[in-house]
């Protein structure tokens, strides 16, 4: 990686990139690789576990979706994996229509789902992934194994069947390259395996058994979790029972922005004369803007900001990705959901504007902070 401080928060910006390759991974997922020109190389440096937000127009609609980066850093290229979701507008389009030579708006790498371990010698990391949750975790495995000759990585990976396993060849290559330091444990919910504990749904009973016999909790220095909310929360609860320090547990939830997610456009809100309003002042790219938000609308800060600045950064709009992060300078807000900010960020006044509603007459937020 370049000497740039990749851990520092950078304001998210979109750049037009060309698709170099669309490679099938399974019957329902593809790996999309983009060409990164030399003049943007610094903008697209990233840490293992971060994601890209992709933006395009489909049937006249401005569509944004976030997908984890799935390859170790390579000059001039950056890749994400996209799994089809039932009824998913972007994911189905990407799997059936997207092709090499197409161009997309690609946001600079974002996300805090990265390892806290800066020294890897002798460290043991355990990853637990479900389905496409393998995408960020495989890049973490590469980092842990490549950067130290004494580190170890265990992967617990659950899927419906062997045909649904994404990056099966890459995982096999990792096992061949690091046979004594990389272990992979496949759990298949709809396919019989030789070990009964590895066959069936990864529920609480099965996970308890695995954490007591296959991957004993006490041997890990860090845990990285990625999958649906129910599985991630179950893992966190069981690790807490074993007194694992929460700072040693990193997690990310699935966030596709598909049916049921928040809209990716500002809702049409009009301020009527004499109506009670909140005043929202925000700074973006060094420019300050004000917008009034009707109290009765119960509007998020992001939605209000988008009505006057369409370039306000966001991706999932569901409280997961953290792209819309800003610092509250003045006033107070209530945040509905938060799966992206760390406790210390909240203590310093940062909020997810897609989930934040004004609670004082005036709120001032800074997207540049």
C-alpha positions as CSV (number, residue, x, y, z in Angstrom):
1,X,0.0,0.0,0.0
2,X,1.0,3.6,-0.5
3,X,2.3,5.6,2.5
4,X,-1.0,7.5,2.6
5,X,-2.7,7.3,6.0
6,X,-5.5,5.0,4.9
7,X,-7.0,4.9,8.3
8,X,-7.9,8.6,8.1
9,X,-11.5,9.5,7.2
10,X,-11.7,11.0,3.7
11,X,-14.7,12.8,2.3
12,X,-16.4,10.4,-0.1
13,X,-16.4,11.5,-3.8
14,X,-17.6,9.7,-7.0
15,X,-15.3,9.2,-10.0
16,X,-16.2,7.6,-13.3
17,X,-14.4,4.3,-13.7
18,X,-14.5,1.8,-16.6
19,X,-15.3,-1.9,-16.0
20,X,-12.4,-4.1,-16.9
21,X,-14.0,-7.4,-16.3
22,X,-17.2,-9.1,-15.1
23,X,-16.4,-12.6,-13.8
24,X,-19.0,-15.1,-12.7
25,X,-18.4,-16.4,-9.2
26,X,-21.5,-18.6,-8.8
27,X,-24.8,-18.9,-10.7
28,X,-26.0,-15.8,-8.8
29,X,-22.9,-13.7,-8.2
30,X,-20.2,-11.9,-10.1
31,X,-16.9,-10.1,-9.4
32,X,-16.7,-6.7,-11.1
33,X,-13.3,-5.3,-11.6
34,X,-12.7,-1.6,-12.4
35,X,-9.7,0.1,-14.1
36,X,-8.2,2.8,-11.8
37,X,-6.3,5.4,-13.9
38,X,-2.9,6.6,-12.6
39,X,-4.2,10.0,-11.7
40,X,-6.8,8.4,-9.3
41,X,-4.5,5.8,-7.8
42,X,-4.2,7.7,-4.5
43,X,-7.9,8.2,-4.2
44,X,-8.6,4.5,-4.4
45,X,-6.1,3.2,-1.9
46,X,-8.0,1.2,0.7
47,X,-7.8,-1.0,3.8
48,X,-8.9,-4.6,3.9
49,X,-12.6,-4.7,4.7
50,X,-13.6,-1.4,3.1
51,X,-16.3,-1.0,0.4
52,X,-17.2,0.9,-2.7
53,X,-20.5,2.6,-3.4
54,X,-21.5,2.3,-7.1
55,X,-23.9,4.7,-8.8
56,X,-25.7,4.5,-12.1
57,X,-29.0,5.2,-13.8
58,X,-31.4,2.2,-14.4
59,X,-34.7,2.8,-16.1
60,X,-34.4,6.5,-15.4
61,X,-33.7,6.1,-11.7
62,X,-30.5,7.2,-9.9
63,X,-29.4,4.0,-8.1
64,X,-26.7,3.6,-5.5
65,X,-25.5,0.4,-3.9
66,X,-22.5,-0.5,-1.7
67,X,-20.3,-3.6,-2.1
68,X,-17.2,-4.7,-0.3
69,X,-13.9,-4.7,-2.0
70,X,-12.9,-8.3,-2.5
71,X,-9.2,-8.3,-3.6
72,X,-5.9,-7.3,-2.0
73,X,-4.6,-4.0,-3.4
74,X,-3.3,-4.2,-7.0
75,X,-2.0,-1.4,-9.2
76,X,-4.6,-0.1,-11.6
77,X,-7.5,-2.3,-10.5
78,X,-10.1,-2.6,-7.8
79,X,-12.8,-5.3,-7.5
80,X,-16.1,-5.9,-5.7
81,X,-18.4,-8.9,-5.6
82,X,-22.2,-8.5,-6.3
83,X,-24.7,-11.2,-5.4
84,X,-28.1,-11.2,-6.8
85,X,-30.9,-10.3,-4.4
86,X,-34.5,-11.3,-5.0
87,X,-36.1,-8.3,-6.6
88,X,-32.8,-6.3,-6.3
89,X,-32.8,-3.6,-9.0
90,X,-29.0,-3.0,-9.1
91,X,-27.8,-6.5,-8.2
92,X,-29.9,-8.2,-10.9
93,X,-28.8,-5.6,-13.5
94,X,-25.1,-6.0,-12.6
95,X,-25.4,-9.8,-12.9
96,X,-27.2,-9.8,-16.2
97,X,-26.4,-6.6,-18.0
98,X,-23.1,-5.1,-16.8
99,X,-20.2,-5.8,-19.1
100,X,-16.5,-4.9,-19.7
101,X,-16.2,-1.4,-21.2
102,X,-19.2,0.0,-19.3
103,X,-18.7,2.9,-17.0
104,X,-20.1,3.6,-13.5
105,X,-19.8,6.3,-10.9
106,X,-17.6,4.7,-8.2
107,X,-17.2,6.3,-4.8
108,X,-13.8,6.4,-3.2
109,X,-13.3,3.5,-0.6
110,X,-15.1,4.0,2.7
111,X,-15.9,2.0,5.8
112,X,-14.6,1.3,9.3
113,X,-14.9,-2.5,9.1
114,X,-11.1,-2.9,9.3
115,X,-8.8,-4.7,11.7
116,X,-7.7,-3.0,14.9
117,X,-4.5,-5.1,14.9
118,X,-1.6,-3.2,13.6
119,X,1.0,-5.8,14.8
120,X,0.2,-9.2,13.3
121,X,3.2,-11.3,14.4
122,X,1.8,-14.3,16.4
123,X,-1.8,-13.0,16.2
124,X,-4.8,-15.2,15.5
125,X,-7.8,-13.8,13.7
126,X,-11.1,-15.6,13.3
127,X,-13.6,-14.6,10.6
128,X,-17.3,-15.7,10.5
129,X,-19.1,-15.1,7.3
130,X,-22.4,-16.0,5.7
131,X,-22.9,-16.0,1.9
132,X,-21.6,-12.8,0.4
133,X,-20.3,-11.8,3.8
134,X,-17.1,-13.5,2.7
135,X,-16.3,-10.5,0.5
136,X,-14.6,-8.2,3.0
137,X,-13.4,-11.0,5.1
138,X,-11.3,-12.7,2.4
139,X,-9.4,-9.4,1.9
140,X,-8.7,-9.4,5.7
141,X,-7.5,-13.0,5.5
142,X,-5.1,-12.1,2.7
143,X,-3.7,-9.2,4.8
144,X,-3.3,-11.2,8.0
145,X,-1.5,-14.1,6.2
146,X,0.6,-12.0,3.9
147,X,2.0,-9.5,6.3
148,X,3.3,-11.9,9.0
149,X,4.9,-15.3,8.8
150,X,3.6,-16.2,12.3
151,X,-0.1,-15.0,12.1
152,X,-3.1,-17.3,11.7
153,X,-6.6,-17.0,10.3
154,X,-9.5,-19.3,10.9
155,X,-12.6,-18.9,8.7
156,X,-16.1,-20.2,9.6
157,X,-18.1,-19.8,6.4
158,X,-21.8,-20.7,6.1
159,X,-23.7,-21.2,2.9
160,X,-26.7,-23.2,1.6
161,X,-24.7,-25.6,-0.5
162,X,-21.2,-26.0,-2.0
163,X,-22.5,-24.4,-5.3
164,X,-23.3,-21.2,-3.4
165,X,-19.7,-20.7,-2.0
166,X,-18.3,-17.5,-3.4
167,X,-14.5,-17.4,-4.1
168,X,-14.1,-21.1,-3.6
169,X,-11.0,-21.2,-5.8
170,X,-9.4,-18.3,-4.0
171,X,-10.0,-19.8,-0.6
172,X,-8.5,-23.1,-1.8
173,X,-5.5,-21.2,-3.0
174,X,-5.1,-19.5,0.4
175,X,-5.2,-23.0,2.0
176,X,-2.6,-24.3,-0.3
177,X,-0.3,-21.3,0.2
178,X,-0.7,-21.2,4.0
179,X,-1.6,-24.8,5.0
180,X,-0.5,-24.5,8.6
181,X,-1.8,-20.9,9.2
182,X,-5.1,-20.8,7.4
183,X,-8.1,-23.1,8.3
184,X,-11.5,-22.9,6.7
185,X,-14.6,-24.5,8.2
186,X,-17.6,-24.8,5.8
187,X,-21.1,-25.0,7.3
188,X,-23.7,-26.0,4.7
189,X,-27.3,-25.7,5.6
190,X,-28.8,-27.7,2.7
191,X,-26.0,-30.2,2.0
192,X,-24.8,-33.1,4.0
193,X,-21.1,-33.0,5.2
194,X,-19.0,-35.7,6.7
195,X,-18.9,-33.9,10.1
196,X,-22.5,-33.6,11.4
197,X,-21.7,-30.3,13.2
198,X,-21.0,-28.7,9.8
199,X,-24.3,-29.7,8.3
200,X,-27.4,-27.6,8.9
201,X,-28.3,-24.1,9.8
202,X,-25.7,-22.2,11.8
203,X,-28.0,-21.6,14.8
204,X,-27.2,-21.0,18.4
205,X,-26.7,-24.6,19.4
206,X,-24.4,-25.4,16.5
207,X,-22.4,-22.2,16.9
208,X,-21.9,-22.9,20.7
209,X,-20.5,-26.3,19.8
210,X,-18.2,-24.9,17.2
211,X,-16.9,-22.2,19.5
212,X,-16.2,-24.7,22.2
213,X,-14.6,-27.5,20.1
214,X,-13.6,-26.4,16.6
215,X,-12.6,-22.8,17.1
216,X,-12.2,-22.3,20.9
217,X,-12.9,-18.7,21.8
218,X,-9.8,-18.2,23.9
219,X,-7.4,-18.7,21.1
220,X,-8.4,-15.6,19.0
221,X,-7.0,-12.1,19.3
222,X,-9.6,-10.6,17.0
223,X,-13.0,-11.6,15.5
224,X,-14.4,-10.3,12.2
225,X,-18.0,-11.0,11.5
226,X,-20.1,-10.3,8.3
227,X,-23.5,-11.5,7.4
228,X,-27.2,-10.9,8.2
229,X,-28.2,-9.1,11.4
230,X,-29.4,-12.3,13.2
231,X,-26.2,-14.2,12.7
232,X,-23.9,-11.3,13.5
233,X,-25.9,-10.5,16.7
234,X,-25.8,-14.2,17.7
235,X,-22.0,-14.2,17.3
236,X,-21.6,-11.0,19.3
237,X,-23.9,-12.3,22.1
238,X,-22.0,-15.6,22.4
239,X,-18.6,-13.9,22.4
240,X,-19.8,-11.5,25.1
241,X,-20.8,-14.6,27.2
242,X,-17.2,-15.7,26.9
243,X,-16.0,-12.3,28.1
244,X,-14.4,-11.3,24.8
245,X,-13.5,-7.6,24.8
246,X,-16.0,-5.8,22.4
247,X,-13.0,-3.9,21.0
248,X,-11.7,-7.2,19.7
249,X,-14.9,-7.9,17.8
250,X,-15.3,-6.2,14.4
251,X,-18.6,-6.6,12.5
252,X,-20.5,-5.5,9.4
253,X,-24.0,-6.2,8.4
254,X,-25.4,-7.0,5.0
255,X,-26.6,-3.7,3.4
256,X,-27.9,-4.0,-0.2
257,X,-30.3,-1.0,-0.4
258,X,-32.8,-3.4,-2.0
259,X,-36.5,-3.7,-1.2
260,X,-37.4,-2.3,2.2
261,X,-34.4,0.0,2.5
262,X,-34.6,3.7,2.7
263,X,-35.1,5.6,-0.6
264,X,-32.1,6.9,-2.5
265,X,-33.8,10.2,-3.4
266,X,-34.8,13.0,-1.2
267,X,-38.5,12.9,-0.4
268,X,-40.4,15.8,-1.7
269,X,-41.0,18.0,1.3
270,X,-42.4,21.5,1.1
271,X,-42.4,24.2,3.8
272,X,-45.8,25.9,4.2
273,X,-46.0,29.5,5.4
274,X,-46.2,29.8,9.1
275,X,-45.3,26.1,9.7
276,X,-43.0,25.2,12.6
277,X,-39.6,24.2,11.2
278,X,-36.2,23.1,12.2
279,X,-33.3,25.0,10.7
280,X,-30.5,22.8,9.5
281,X,-27.1,24.3,8.6
282,X,-24.5,22.1,7.1
283,X,-21.0,22.4,5.6
284,X,-19.9,20.3,2.6
285,X,-16.7,20.9,0.7
286,X,-16.1,24.1,2.5
287,X,-19.5,25.6,1.6
288,X,-22.2,26.2,4.1
289,X,-25.9,25.8,3.2
290,X,-29.1,26.2,5.2
291,X,-32.4,24.4,4.8
292,X,-35.7,24.5,6.7
293,X,-37.3,21.2,7.6
294,X,-41.0,21.0,8.8
295,X,-41.3,19.6,12.2
296,X,-44.3,17.6,11.0
297,X,-42.3,15.9,8.3
298,X,-40.0,14.1,10.7
299,X,-37.4,14.4,8.0
300,X,-33.8,13.1,8.4
301,X,-30.9,15.5,8.1
302,X,-29.7,13.7,5.0
303,X,-33.1,14.0,3.3
304,X,-33.3,17.7,4.1
305,X,-29.7,18.3,2.9
306,X,-30.3,16.5,-0.4
307,X,-33.1,18.9,-1.2
308,X,-30.6,21.7,-1.5
309,X,-27.3,19.8,-2.2
310,X,-27.8,16.6,-4.4
311,X,-24.1,15.9,-4.0
312,X,-24.3,15.2,-0.2
313,X,-22.6,11.8,0.3
314,X,-24.6,8.7,1.1
315,X,-24.8,5.1,-0.1
316,X,-27.0,2.6,1.8
317,X,-29.2,5.2,3.6
318,X,-29.9,2.4,6.1
319,X,-27.5,3.2,9.0
320,X,-25.0,0.6,8.0
321,X,-22.3,1.9,5.6
322,X,-21.4,5.2,7.3
323,X,-21.0,7.2,4.1
324,X,-23.3,10.0,5.3
325,X,-21.3,10.5,8.5
326,X,-21.1,14.1,9.8
327,X,-20.3,15.9,13.1
328,X,-22.9,17.8,15.0
329,X,-21.5,21.2,15.8
330,X,-24.5,22.9,17.4
331,X,-27.9,21.5,18.5
332,X,-29.1,18.0,19.2
333,X,-30.4,15.1,17.1
334,X,-31.8,11.7,17.7
335,X,-30.3,8.8,15.7
336,X,-32.7,5.9,14.9
337,X,-30.2,3.2,13.9
338,X,-26.4,2.9,13.9
339,X,-24.4,0.0,12.7
340,X,-21.4,2.0,11.4
341,X,-20.1,4.4,14.0
342,X,-17.8,3.4,16.8
343,X,-18.5,4.6,20.3
344,X,-15.6,7.0,20.3
345,X,-17.0,8.7,17.1
346,X,-20.4,9.2,18.8
347,X,-18.7,10.6,21.8
348,X,-17.0,13.1,19.5
349,X,-20.3,14.2,18.1
350,X,-20.5,12.2,14.9
351,X,-23.8,10.9,13.6
352,X,-25.2,9.1,10.6
353,X,-27.3,11.8,8.9
354,X,-29.5,9.2,7.1
355,X,-30.8,8.2,10.6
356,X,-30.6,11.5,12.4
357,X,-33.6,13.7,13.1
358,X,-33.4,17.3,14.5
359,X,-34.3,17.7,18.2
360,X,-33.5,21.4,18.6
361,X,-34.7,24.5,16.7
362,X,-31.3,24.8,15.0
363,X,-28.9,22.0,14.1
364,X,-25.5,22.6,12.6
365,X,-23.6,19.6,11.1
366,X,-20.2,19.4,9.3
367,X,-19.7,16.8,6.6
368,X,-16.1,17.9,6.2
369,X,-15.1,17.2,9.8
